[in-house]
Amino acid sequence: MTVSLADVLIHIDETLSAEDRSDVEGLLRDVEGVVSVHNPEDRPHLTLVGYRPDVTDAGTLLQGIRAKGVHAQMVGL
């Protein structure tokens, strides 16, 4: 069985606290189809999300972040 994976890089405009960044990561991890979330300490405005495009899409991930009141946009890879 072959599983397709996709990545999206999301730029978060605000400087979030460590707790808020953790909340965003948790929110993304809870989305069905998300397989990884990485938000490096040295680049706190960038979050890389790996997901299964047959289950979810980048727009849904971005909408989830924005629903929490965080200003963000997708960055092309």
N, C-alpha and C positions, 0 to 999 in steps of 0.2 A: 504494500500500500504506500503510495506516494502522498506526502502531505506538503502542500504549498505553504510557504511562509513569505511574509512581506515585512518591511521595516518602514517606520515613519519617524522622522525627527521633528519634534515639537519644540518651538521656542516659546518660553513663558516670559511675558514682558516684565512682570513684577519681580522684585527680589523677595522671595518667600522665605519664611523662617524654616529651620530644619523640620519642625513639626508639620508645617503646611506642605512642604515638599513631600514628606512621608505620606501625608494624607492623599496627595495627588497620585503618588505611586500606588498606594493601596486602591484607590478608585480605579486606576487603570488595570491593575492586576485582577480586580473583580469582574472585569468585562469578559464575557465568554469569548474564547478564541485568542485572548492575549497569552502569549507564551513567555515573554520577558519584558522587563521594564528596567531601564538603566538611566540614572540621573547622577552624573559624576560630581563629586564634591568641588572639583576645580572648574566646572562649567555648570553652575546651578540653574542657569536659564535654559539649558538644553536637556530634553528627555528623549531617549531613543526607545521606541516600543516595537517589539517583534510580535506579530499576530498572524493568525490564519485568515487570509482574505475570503475563504469560503464560509467563514463564520461571522466575521465583523469587518468593518472597513475604517479607514483613517478618519473619515468624517464623523463617525460615531464616537471615536476616541476623543477627537477634538471637542465635540459637543459636550461630552461628559465633563471635561475640564472646565469649559466655559460655563457650564451649569453651576459650578461651584463658585462662580464669580471671578475666576482667574482669566486674565486676558492672554490669549495664546494664539499661535498660528502654526501651520505646517511649514516646514522648510524642505525644499527639494533635496533628494539624495542623488 
